[in-house]
Amino acid sequence: MSCLFCKIIDGSIPSATVYQDDLCYAFADIHPQAPVHLLVAPRAHLVSLDEADGEHRGLLGHLLWAAAHIARAKALGKGYRVVINTGDDGGQTVDHLHVHLLGGRSMTWPPG
């Protein structure tokens, strides 16, 4: 498979692993936008949130649970942001669903 994140998840491309379980894999973003900027991606290839359907409900919930679990482990108790970019206009640059976890600084609104 030519998907960048699939290669990271299967170990073909090295990454800084932060968390992993049977459903997801979390690693450091290579272009961090905050002191903590991690990506949480499902192990199963799913292009975007737009492709998710009823069978993915549990997986989507698990990705958010994993982001919160990692945030607690990273001591982001003052707050953090969770973002899912979807499609070109949504800012998605890799065609593999992933959750951005950003923290370690005050976030502003609107985000961009």
C-alpha distances in whole Angstrom, upper triangle without the diagonal:
4,6,9,10,7,8,11,12,11,13,11,13,16,18,21,21,23,23,20,21,19,18,18,17,19,19,22,21,21,23,26,28,30,31,29,26,23,20,19,16,15,13,12,10,13,13,16,20,21,18,20,22,25,23,21,25,25,21,22,26,24,22,26,27,25,26,30,29,28,30,33,32,32,36,35,38,39,36,33,31,27,25,23,22,21,20,21,25,24,23,19,17,14,12,12,15,17,21,23,26,28,32,34,36,38,36,37,37,36,33,32
4,6,9,8,8,11,12,12,13,11,12,15,17,20,20,23,23,21,22,21,20,19,18,19,19,20,19,19,21,23,26,28,30,27,24,22,19,19,16,16,14,14,11,13,12,16,19,20,19,20,23,26,24,22,26,26,22,23,26,25,23,26,28,25,26,29,30,28,30,33,32,31,35,34,37,38,35,32,29,26,24,21,20,19,18,19,23,22,20,17,14,11,10,11,15,16,20,21,25,27,30,33,34,36,34,35,35,34,31,30
4,6,5,6,9,10,11,12,11,11,14,15,18,18,20,20,19,20,19,17,15,15,16,16,17,16,16,18,20,23,25,26,24,21,18,15,15,12,13,12,11,8,10,10,13,16,17,16,18,21,24,22,20,23,23,19,20,23,22,19,22,24,22,22,26,26,24,26,30,29,28,31,30,33,35,31,28,25,23,20,18,17,16,16,17,20,19,17,14,12,8,7,7,11,13,16,18,21,23,27,29,31,33,30,32,32,31,27,26
4,6,5,6,9,10,11,9,8,11,11,15,15,17,18,17,19,19,17,15,13,14,13,14,13,13,15,17,20,22,23,21,18,16,13,14,11,13,12,13,11,12,12,14,17,19,18,19,23,26,24,21,24,24,20,20,23,22,19,22,24,21,21,24,25,22,24,28,26,25,29,28,31,32,29,26,24,21,19,17,16,17,16,17,20,19,17,13,11,7,8,8,11,12,15,16,19,21,24,27,28,30,28,30,30,29,26,25
4,5,5,6,8,10,10,9,11,10,13,13,15,15,14,15,16,14,11,10,10,10,12,11,12,15,16,19,21,22,19,16,13,10,10,8,9,9,10,9,11,10,12,15,18,17,17,21,23,21,18,21,20,17,17,20,18,15,18,20,17,17,21,21,19,21,24,23,23,26,25,28,29,27,23,21,18,17,15,15,15,16,17,20,18,16,13,11,8,8,7,9,9,12,13,16,18,22,24,26,28,26,28,28,28,24,24
4,5,5,6,9,9,9,12,12,15,14,16,16,14,15,14,13,11,10,12,12,15,15,16,18,20,22,24,25,22,19,16,13,12,9,9,7,8,7,10,11,13,16,18,17,17,20,22,20,18,21,20,16,17,20,18,16,19,21,18,19,23,22,21,23,26,25,25,28,28,31,32,29,26,24,21,20,17,18,18,18,20,23,21,19,16,14,11,10,8,11,11,15,16,19,22,25,27,30,31,30,32,32,31,28,28
4,5,5,6,5,6,9,10,13,13,16,16,15,16,16,15,13,12,13,13,15,15,15,18,20,23,24,25,23,20,17,14,14,12,12,10,12,11,14,14,17,20,22,20,21,24,26,24,21,24,23,20,21,23,21,19,22,23,20,21,25,24,22,25,27,26,25,29,29,32,33,31,27,26,23,22,20,20,20,21,22,25,23,21,18,16,12,13,11,14,14,17,18,20,23,26,28,30,32,31,33,34,33,29,29
4,6,5,6,5,6,6,10,10,13,13,12,14,15,14,12,9,10,9,11,12,12,15,17,20,21,21,19,16,13,11,12,10,11,10,12,12,15,15,17,20,22,21,21,24,26,24,21,24,23,19,20,22,19,17,20,21,18,18,22,21,19,21,24,22,22,25,25,28,30,28,24,23,21,20,19,19,20,21,22,25,23,20,17,15,12,13,11,13,12,15,16,17,20,23,25,27,29,28,30,31,31,27,27
4,5,8,8,9,9,11,9,12,11,9,11,11,11,9,6,9,9,12,13,15,18,19,22,23,23,20,17,14,11,10,8,9,7,9,10,13,14,16,18,21,20,19,22,24,21,19,21,20,16,17,19,17,15,18,19,15,16,20,19,17,20,23,21,21,25,25,28,30,27,24,23,20,20,18,19,20,21,23,26,23,22,18,17,14,14,11,12,12,14,16,17,20,23,25,28,30,29,31,32,32,28,29
4,6,8,9,10,13,12,15,14,11,13,12,13,11,10,12,12,15,17,17,21,22,25,26,26,23,21,17,15,14,12,12,8,11,11,15,17,19,21,24,22,22,24,26,23,21,23,22,18,20,22,19,18,21,22,19,20,23,22,20,24,26,24,24,28,28,31,33,31,28,27,24,23,22,23,23,24,26,29,26,25,21,20,16,16,14,15,15,18,19,21,24,26,29,31,34,32,35,36,35,32,32
4,5,6,8,11,10,14,14,12,14,14,15,13,11,12,12,14,16,16,20,21,24,25,25,22,20,17,15,15,14,14,12,14,15,18,19,21,24,26,25,25,28,29,26,24,26,25,21,23,25,21,20,23,23,20,21,24,23,20,24,26,23,23,27,28,31,33,31,28,27,25,24,23,24,25,26,27,30,28,26,22,20,17,18,16,18,17,19,20,21,24,26,28,30,33,32,35,36,36,32,32
4,6,9,13,13,17,17,16,18,18,18,16,14,15,14,16,17,16,20,22,25,26,26,24,22,19,17,17,16,16,14,16,15,18,19,22,25,27,25,26,29,31,28,26,28,27,23,25,27,24,22,25,26,23,24,27,26,24,26,29,27,26,30,30,34,35,33,30,29,27,26,24,24,25,25,26,30,28,25,22,20,17,17,16,19,18,21,22,23,25,28,30,32,35,34,36,37,37,33,33
4,7,10,11,15,16,16,18,19,19,16,13,14,12,13,13,13,16,18,22,23,23,21,19,16,15,16,15,16,14,17,16,19,19,21,24,26,25,26,29,31,29,26,28,27,24,24,27,24,21,24,25,22,22,26,25,22,24,27,25,24,28,28,31,33,31,28,26,25,24,22,22,24,24,24,27,26,23,20,18,15,16,15,18,17,19,19,21,23,25,27,29,32,31,33,34,34,30,30
4,7,9,12,14,14,17,19,19,16,13,12,10,11,12,11,15,17,20,21,21,19,17,15,14,15,15,17,15,18,18,21,21,23,25,28,27,27,31,32,30,27,29,28,24,25,27,24,21,24,24,21,21,24,23,20,22,25,22,21,25,26,29,31,29,26,25,24,24,23,23,25,26,26,29,27,24,22,19,17,19,17,19,17,19,19,20,21,23,24,27,30,29,32,33,33,30,30
4,6,9,11,12,15,17,17,14,10,9,6,7,9,9,13,14,17,18,17,15,13,11,11,12,13,15,14,18,18,20,20,21,23,26,26,26,29,31,29,26,27,26,22,23,24,21,19,21,21,18,17,21,20,16,19,21,19,18,22,22,25,27,25,22,22,20,20,20,21,23,24,25,27,25,22,20,18,16,18,16,17,15,16,15,16,18,20,21,23,26,26,28,30,30,27,27
4,6,9,11,15,18,18,14,11,9,5,6,9,9,13,13,16,16,15,13,12,10,11,12,13,16,16,19,20,22,22,23,24,28,27,27,30,31,30,26,27,26,22,23,23,21,18,20,20,16,16,19,17,14,16,18,16,14,18,19,22,24,23,20,20,19,20,20,21,24,26,26,28,26,23,21,20,18,20,18,18,16,16,15,15,16,17,18,21,24,24,27,29,29,26,27
4,6,7,11,14,14,11,8,6,5,7,10,12,15,15,18,17,16,13,12,10,10,10,12,14,13,17,18,20,21,22,23,26,26,25,28,29,27,24,25,23,19,20,21,18,15,17,17,13,14,16,15,12,14,16,14,13,17,18,21,23,22,19,20,18,19,20,21,23,26,27,29,26,24,21,20,18,20,17,17,15,15,14,14,16,17,18,22,25,24,28,29,30,26,28
4,7,11,14,14,11,8,5,5,7,11,13,16,14,17,16,14,11,11,8,9,9,12,14,14,18,19,21,22,22,22,26,26,25,27,28,26,23,23,21,18,19,19,16,14,15,14,11,11,13,11,8,11,13,10,10,14,15,18,20,19,16,17,16,17,18,21,23,26,27,29,25,23,21,21,19,21,18,17,14,13,13,12,13,14,16,19,22,22,25,27,28,25,27
4,7,11,11,8,6,5,7,10,13,16,19,17,19,18,17,14,13,10,10,8,10,12,12,16,18,19,21,21,21,25,24,23,25,25,24,20,21,18,16,16,16,13,11,13,12,8,9,12,9,7,11,12,10,11,15,16,18,21,19,17,18,16,18,18,21,23,26,27,29,26,24,22,22,20,21,18,16,14,13,13,12,15,16,18,21,24,23,27,28,29,26,28
4,7,8,6,4,6,9,12,15,18,21,20,22,21,21,17,16,12,11,9,10,10,9,13,15,17,19,20,20,24,23,21,23,24,21,18,19,16,14,15,15,12,11,13,12,9,11,14,11,10,14,15,13,15,18,19,21,24,22,20,20,18,19,19,21,23,25,28,29,26,25,22,22,20,20,16,16,14,14,15,15,18,19,21,25,27,26,29,31,31,28,30
4,6,6,7,9,12,16,18,21,24,23,25,25,24,20,19,15,14,11,11,10,9,12,15,17,20,20,20,24,22,20,22,22,19,17,17,14,12,14,14,10,11,13,12,9,12,14,12,12,16,17,15,17,20,21,23,26,24,22,22,19,20,20,23,24,26,29,31,28,27,24,24,21,21,17,16,15,15,17,17,20,22,24,27,29,29,32,32,33,30,32
4,6,8,12,15,18,21,23,26,25,27,27,27,23,22,18,16,13,11,9,7,10,13,15,19,19,20,23,21,19,20,20,17,15,16,13,11,14,14,11,11,15,14,12,15,17,15,15,19,20,19,21,24,24,26,29,27,25,24,21,22,21,23,24,26,29,31,28,27,24,25,21,21,17,16,15,16,19,19,23,25,27,30,32,31,34,34,35,32,33
4,7,10,14,17,19,22,24,24,25,25,26,22,20,16,14,10,9,6,6,7,11,12,15,16,16,19,17,15,16,16,14,11,13,10,7,10,11,8,8,12,11,10,13,15,14,15,18,19,19,20,23,23,25,27,25,22,21,18,19,17,20,20,23,26,27,24,24,21,22,19,18,14,13,12,13,16,17,21,23,26,29,30,29,31,31,31,29,30
4,7,10,14,15,18,20,20,22,22,22,18,16,13,10,7,5,4,5,8,10,12,14,15,15,18,17,15,18,18,16,13,14,12,9,10,11,8,7,11,11,8,10,13,12,12,15,17,16,18,21,20,23,25,22,20,19,16,16,15,17,18,21,23,25,22,22,19,19,16,16,12,11,10,10,13,14,17,20,23,25,27,26,28,29,29,26,27
4,7,10,12,15,18,17,20,20,20,16,14,10,8,6,5,6,6,10,12,13,15,16,17,20,19,18,21,22,19,16,17,16,12,13,14,11,9,12,13,9,10,14,13,11,14,17,15,16,19,19,22,24,22,19,18,16,16,15,17,19,21,23,25,22,21,18,18,15,16,12,12,10,11,12,13,16,18,21,24,26,25,27,28,28,25,27
4,7,9,12,15,14,16,16,16,12,10,7,5,4,6,9,10,13,14,15,17,16,17,21,21,19,22,23,22,18,19,17,14,14,15,12,10,12,12,8,9,12,11,9,12,14,13,13,16,16,19,21,19,16,15,13,14,14,16,18,21,23,24,21,20,17,17,15,16,13,12,9,9,10,10,13,15,17,20,22,21,24,25,26,22,24
4,7,9,12,11,14,14,14,11,9,6,5,7,9,12,12,16,16,17,18,18,19,23,23,22,25,26,25,21,22,21,18,17,18,16,13,15,15,12,11,14,14,11,13,16,14,13,17,16,20,21,19,16,16,14,15,15,17,19,21,23,24,21,19,17,16,14,16,14,14,11,11,10,10,12,14,16,19,22,21,24,25,26,22,23
4,6,9,8,11,11,11,8,6,4,6,9,11,15,16,19,19,20,20,19,21,24,24,24,27,29,28,24,25,24,20,20,21,19,15,16,17,14,12,15,15,12,13,16,14,12,16,15,19,20,18,15,15,14,15,15,17,19,21,22,24,21,18,17,16,15,17,15,15,12,12,10,10,10,12,14,16,19,19,21,23,24,20,21
4,5,5,9,10,11,9,6,5,6,10,11,15,17,19,18,19,18,18,19,22,23,23,27,29,28,24,25,24,21,20,21,20,16,17,19,16,14,17,17,14,15,18,17,15,18,17,20,21,19,15,14,13,13,14,14,17,19,19,20,18,15,14,12,12,15,14,14,11,11,8,9,10,12,14,16,18,17,20,21,21,18,18
4,6,9,11,12,11,9,9,10,13,14,18,19,21,20,21,20,20,22,24,25,26,29,32,31,27,28,28,24,23,25,23,20,21,23,20,18,21,21,18,18,22,20,18,21,20,24,24,22,18,18,17,16,17,16,19,20,20,21,19,16,15,13,13,16,16,17,14,14,12,13,13,15,16,18,20,19,22,23,23,19,20
4,7,9,11,11,8,10,11,15,16,20,21,23,22,22,21,20,22,24,26,26,30,32,32,28,29,29,26,24,26,25,21,21,23,21,18,21,22,19,19,22,21,19,21,20,23,23,21,17,16,16,15,16,15,18,19,18,19,18,14,14,12,13,17,17,17,15,15,12,13,12,14,15,16,18,17,19,20,20,16,16
4,6,7,7,5,8,10,14,16,20,22,24,23,23,22,21,22,25,26,26,30,32,32,28,28,28,25,23,24,23,19,19,21,19,16,18,20,16,16,19,18,15,18,16,19,19,17,14,13,14,13,15,15,19,20,20,20,18,15,15,14,15,19,18,18,15,13,10,10,9,10,11,12,15,14,16,18,18,15,15
4,7,8,6,10,12,15,18,21,24,26,25,24,23,21,22,24,26,26,30,32,32,28,28,28,26,23,24,24,20,19,22,20,16,18,20,17,16,19,19,16,18,15,19,17,15,12,11,13,12,14,14,18,20,19,19,16,14,15,15,16,20,19,19,15,14,10,10,7,9,10,10,12,10,12,14,15,11,12
4,5,6,9,12,15,18,22,24,27,26,26,25,23,23,26,28,28,31,33,33,29,29,28,26,24,24,23,20,19,20,19,15,16,18,15,13,16,17,13,14,12,15,14,12,10,10,12,13,16,16,20,22,22,22,19,17,18,18,19,22,21,20,17,14,11,9,6,6,7,7,9,9,12,15,16,13,14
4,6,10,13,16,19,23,25,28,28,27,27,25,26,29,30,30,33,35,34,30,30,29,27,25,25,24,21,20,21,19,16,16,17,14,12,15,15,11,12,11,14,13,13,11,12,14,16,18,19,23,25,25,25,23,20,21,21,21,24,23,22,19,16,13,11,8,6,5,7,10,11,15,18,19,16,18
4,6,10,13,16,20,22,25,25,24,24,23,23,26,28,27,30,31,31,27,27,26,23,22,21,20,17,16,17,15,12,13,14,11,9,12,12,8,10,9,13,13,11,9,10,12,13,16,18,21,24,24,24,21,19,19,19,20,22,21,19,16,13,10,7,5,5,6,8,12,12,15,18,19,16,18
4,7,10,13,17,19,22,21,21,21,19,20,23,24,24,27,29,28,24,24,24,21,19,20,19,15,15,16,14,11,13,14,11,10,14,14,11,13,12,15,15,13,10,10,10,11,13,14,18,20,21,21,18,16,15,16,16,19,17,16,12,10,7,6,5,7,9,11,13,12,15,17,18,15,16
4,7,10,13,15,18,18,18,18,17,18,21,22,21,25,26,25,22,22,21,18,17,17,16,12,13,14,11,9,12,12,9,10,13,13,11,14,12,16,17,15,11,11,10,11,12,14,17,19,20,21,18,16,15,15,14,17,15,13,10,8,6,5,7,9,11,14,16,15,18,20,20,17,19
4,6,10,12,15,14,15,15,14,15,18,19,18,21,23,22,18,19,18,15,14,15,14,10,11,13,10,9,12,13,10,12,15,15,14,17,15,18,20,17,13,12,10,10,10,11,14,17,18,19,16,14,13,13,11,13,11,10,6,5,5,6,9,12,15,17,19,17,20,21,21,17,19
4,7,10,12,13,13,14,13,13,17,17,16,19,20,19,15,16,15,12,11,12,10,7,9,10,8,7,11,11,9,11,14,14,14,17,16,19,20,17,14,13,10,10,10,12,14,17,19,21,17,16,14,15,13,14,11,9,5,5,7,8,11,14,17,19,21,19,22,23,23,20,21
4,6,9,9,9,11,11,11,15,14,13,17,18,17,13,15,14,10,10,12,10,7,10,12,10,10,14,14,13,15,18,18,18,21,20,22,24,21,18,16,13,12,10,12,13,16,18,20,17,16,13,14,11,11,8,6,4,6,9,11,14,18,21,23,24,22,25,25,25,21,22
4,5,7,8,10,11,11,15,13,12,14,16,14,10,12,11,8,9,11,9,7,11,12,10,12,15,15,15,17,20,19,20,23,22,25,26,23,20,19,15,15,13,14,15,17,20,22,19,19,15,16,13,12,8,7,7,9,12,14,18,21,24,26,27,25,28,28,27,24,25
4,6,9,12,13,14,17,15,14,17,18,15,12,15,13,10,12,14,12,11,14,15,13,15,18,17,17,20,22,21,22,25,25,27,29,27,23,22,19,18,16,18,18,20,22,25,22,21,18,18,14,13,10,10,10,13,15,17,21,23,26,29,30,29,31,31,31,28,29
4,6,10,12,13,15,13,12,14,15,12,10,14,13,9,12,14,13,12,16,17,15,17,20,20,20,23,25,24,25,28,28,30,32,29,26,24,20,19,16,18,17,18,21,24,22,21,18,18,14,12,9,9,11,14,17,19,23,26,29,31,32,30,32,32,31,29,29
4,6,9,11,13,11,11,14,16,14,12,15,15,12,13,16,15,13,17,19,17,18,22,22,21,24,26,26,26,30,28,31,32,29,26,24,20,18,15,16,15,15,18,21,19,19,15,15,11,9,6,8,10,14,17,19,23,26,29,31,32,30,31,31,30,27,27
4,6,8,9,7,7,11,13,12,9,13,14,11,11,15,14,13,16,18,17,18,21,22,22,23,26,26,27,29,28,30,31,28,25,22,18,16,13,13,12,13,16,18,16,16,13,14,11,8,6,6,9,12,16,19,22,25,29,30,31,28,29,29,28,25,25
4,7,8,7,9,12,15,15,12,15,17,14,13,17,17,15,17,20,19,19,22,24,23,24,28,28,28,30,29,31,32,28,25,22,18,16,12,11,9,9,12,15,13,13,10,11,8,5,4,5,9,12,15,19,21,25,28,29,30,27,28,27,26,23,23
4,5,5,7,11,14,14,11,13,15,13,11,15,15,13,15,18,18,17,20,22,22,23,26,27,26,29,26,28,29,25,22,19,15,13,9,8,6,7,11,13,11,11,8,11,9,7,6,4,8,10,13,17,19,23,26,27,27,24,25,24,22,20,20
4,5,5,9,12,12,10,11,13,11,9,12,14,12,13,16,16,16,19,21,21,21,24,26,26,28,25,27,28,24,21,17,14,11,8,8,6,9,12,13,11,13,10,13,12,10,9,6,9,10,13,16,19,22,26,27,26,23,24,22,21,19,19
4,6,8,12,13,11,13,16,14,12,15,17,15,16,20,20,20,22,25,25,25,28,29,29,31,29,30,31,27,24,20,17,14,11,10,7,8,12,13,11,13,11,14,14,11,11,9,12,14,16,19,22,25,29,29,29,26,26,24,22,21,20
4,6,10,11,9,12,14,13,12,15,17,15,17,20,20,20,23,25,25,26,29,30,30,32,30,32,33,29,26,23,19,17,13,13,10,10,14,16,14,16,13,16,14,11,10,9,13,15,18,21,24,27,31,32,32,29,29,27,26,24,24
4,7,8,6,8,11,9,8,12,13,13,14,17,18,18,21,22,23,24,27,28,28,30,28,30,31,27,24,21,18,16,13,13,11,13,17,18,16,18,15,18,16,13,11,9,12,14,17,20,23,26,30,31,31,28,29,27,26,24,25
4,6,6,7,10,10,10,13,15,15,16,18,20,21,23,24,25,27,29,30,31,33,31,32,33,30,27,24,20,19,16,17,14,16,20,21,19,21,19,21,20,17,15,13,16,17,20,23,26,29,33,34,34,31,31,30,28,27,28
4,5,6,9,10,10,12,14,15,16,18,20,21,22,24,26,27,28,30,31,33,31,32,33,30,28,25,22,21,18,20,18,20,23,24,22,24,22,25,23,20,18,16,18,19,22,24,27,30,34,35,35,32,33,31,30,29,30
4,6,7,8,10,12,13,14,16,17,19,20,22,23,25,26,28,29,31,32,31,32,34,31,28,26,22,21,19,20,19,21,24,25,23,25,22,24,22,19,17,15,17,18,22,24,27,30,34,35,35,33,34,33,32,30,31
4,6,5,6,9,10,11,13,14,15,17,19,20,21,23,25,26,27,29,28,29,30,27,25,22,18,18,15,17,16,18,22,23,20,22,19,21,19,17,14,12,13,15,18,20,24,27,30,32,32,29,31,30,29,27,28
4,5,5,6,9,10,11,12,14,16,17,18,20,21,23,25,26,27,26,27,28,25,23,21,17,17,15,18,17,19,23,24,21,23,21,23,21,19,16,13,15,15,18,20,23,26,29,31,30,28,29,28,28,26,28
4,5,5,6,9,10,10,12,14,15,16,18,20,21,22,24,26,25,25,27,25,23,21,18,18,16,19,19,22,25,26,23,24,22,24,22,20,17,14,15,15,18,19,23,25,28,30,30,28,30,29,29,28,29
4,5,5,6,9,10,10,12,14,15,16,18,20,21,22,24,23,24,27,24,21,19,16,16,14,17,16,19,23,24,21,22,19,21,19,17,14,11,11,12,16,17,20,23,26,28,29,27,29,28,28,26,27
4,5,5,7,9,10,11,13,14,16,17,19,20,21,23,21,23,24,21,18,16,13,13,11,14,14,17,20,21,18,19,17,19,18,16,13,10,10,10,13,14,18,21,24,26,26,24,25,25,24,22,24
4,5,5,6,9,10,11,12,14,15,17,18,20,21,20,20,22,19,18,16,13,14,13,16,17,20,24,24,21,22,20,22,21,20,17,13,13,11,14,15,18,20,24,25,25,23,25,25,25,23,25
4,5,5,6,9,10,10,12,14,15,16,18,20,19,20,22,20,18,17,13,15,14,17,18,21,25,25,22,23,20,22,20,19,16,13,12,11,14,14,18,20,23,25,26,24,26,26,27,24,27
4,5,5,6,9,10,11,12,14,15,16,18,17,19,21,18,15,14,10,11,11,14,15,19,22,22,19,19,17,19,17,17,13,10,8,7,10,11,14,17,20,22,23,21,24,23,24,21,23
4,5,5,6,9,10,11,12,14,15,17,15,16,18,15,12,11,8,10,10,14,16,19,22,22,19,19,18,20,19,19,16,12,10,8,10,10,13,15,18,20,20,19,21,21,21,19,22
4,5,5,6,9,10,11,12,14,15,15,15,18,15,14,13,11,13,14,18,19,23,26,26,22,23,21,23,22,22,19,15,13,11,13,12,15,16,19,21,22,21,23,24,24,23,25
4,5,5,6,8,10,10,12,14,14,15,18,16,13,13,11,13,14,17,19,23,25,26,22,22,20,22,20,20,17,14,12,10,11,10,13,15,18,20,21,21,23,24,25,23,25
4,5,5,6,9,10,10,12,11,13,15,12,10,10,8,10,12,15,18,21,23,24,20,20,18,20,19,19,17,14,11,8,8,6,10,11,14,17,18,17,20,21,21,19,21
4,5,5,6,9,10,11,9,10,13,10,9,10,9,12,14,18,20,24,26,26,22,22,21,23,22,23,20,17,14,11,11,9,11,11,14,16,17,17,20,21,22,20,23
4,5,5,6,9,10,10,11,14,13,12,13,12,15,17,20,23,26,29,29,25,25,24,25,24,25,21,19,16,13,13,11,13,13,15,18,20,20,23,24,25,23,26
4,5,5,6,9,9,11,14,12,11,12,11,14,16,19,22,25,27,28,24,23,22,23,22,23,20,18,14,12,11,9,11,11,13,16,18,18,21,23,24,22,25
4,5,5,6,5,8,10,9,7,10,10,13,16,19,22,26,27,27,24,23,22,23,23,24,22,19,16,12,11,8,9,8,10,13,15,15,18,20,22,20,23
4,5,5,6,7,10,10,10,13,13,17,19,23,26,29,31,31,27,27,26,27,26,28,25,22,19,16,15,11,12,11,12,15,17,17,21,23,25,23,26
4,5,8,9,13,13,12,15,15,19,21,24,27,30,32,32,29,28,26,27,26,28,25,23,19,17,16,12,13,12,13,16,18,19,23,25,27,25,28
4,6,9,11,11,10,13,14,17,20,23,26,29,30,30,27,26,25,26,25,27,24,22,19,16,14,11,11,9,9,13,15,17,20,23,25,22,25
4,5,8,9,10,13,15,19,21,24,28,31,32,32,29,28,27,28,28,30,27,25,21,18,16,13,12,9,9,12,14,16,20,22,24,22,26
4,6,6,6,10,12,16,19,22,25,28,29,29,25,25,25,26,26,28,26,23,20,16,14,10,9,6,7,9,11,12,16,19,21,19,22
4,5,8,11,14,17,21,24,27,30,32,31,27,27,27,29,29,31,28,26,22,19,17,13,12,9,9,11,12,14,17,19,22,20,24
4,7,11,14,17,21,23,27,30,31,30,27,26,27,29,29,31,29,27,23,19,17,14,12,9,8,9,9,11,14,16,19,18,22
4,7,10,13,17,20,23,26,28,26,23,23,23,25,26,28,26,23,20,16,14,11,9,7,8,8,8,9,12,14,16,15,19
4,7,10,14,16,20,23,24,23,20,19,20,22,22,24,22,20,16,13,10,7,6,4,7,8,8,8,11,13,15,13,16
4,6,10,13,16,19,21,20,16,16,16,19,19,21,20,17,14,10,8,6,5,6,10,10,10,8,10,11,12,10,13
4,7,10,13,17,18,18,14,14,14,16,17,18,16,13,10,7,6,5,6,9,13,13,13,11,13,13,14,12,14
4,6,10,13,15,14,10,11,11,13,14,15,14,11,9,6,5,7,8,11,15,15,15,12,13,13,13,10,12
4,6,10,12,12,9,9,8,11,11,12,11,8,6,5,6,9,11,15,19,19,19,16,17,16,15,12,13
4,7,9,9,5,5,5,8,10,10,10,8,8,8,8,12,13,17,20,20,20,17,17,16,15,12,12
4,7,8,5,7,5,9,10,9,10,8,9,10,12,15,17,21,24,24,24,20,20,19,17,15,14
4,6,5,6,5,8,9,8,11,10,12,14,15,18,20,23,27,27,26,23,23,21,19,17,15
4,5,5,6,7,10,10,13,13,14,16,16,20,21,24,27,27,26,23,22,21,18,16,14
4,5,8,10,13,13,16,15,16,17,17,20,20,24,27,26,25,21,20,18,16,14,12
4,6,9,12,12,14,12,13,13,13,16,17,20,24,23,22,19,18,16,14,12,10
4,6,9,11,13,12,12,12,12,15,16,19,22,21,21,18,18,16,14,12,10
4,6,7,9,9,9,11,11,15,16,20,23,23,23,20,20,19,17,15,13
4,7,9,10,10,12,12,16,17,21,23,24,24,22,22,22,20,17,15
4,6,8,9,12,12,16,17,21,24,25,26,23,24,24,23,19,18
4,7,9,12,14,18,20,24,27,28,28,26,26,26,24,21,20
4,6,10,12,16,18,22,25,27,28,25,26,26,25,22,21
4,7,10,13,16,20,23,25,25,23,24,23,23,20,20
4,7,10,13,16,20,21,22,20,21,21,21,18,18
4,6,10,13,17,18,19,17,18,19,18,15,17
4,6,10,13,15,16,13,16,16,16,13,15
4,7,10,12,13,12,15,16,17,14,16
4,7,8,10,9,12,14,15,12,14
4,6,8,8,12,14,16,13,16
4,7,9,13,16,18,16,19
4,6,10,13,15,14,16
4,7,10,13,12,15
4,7,9,8,11
4,6,6,9
3,5,8
4,6
4
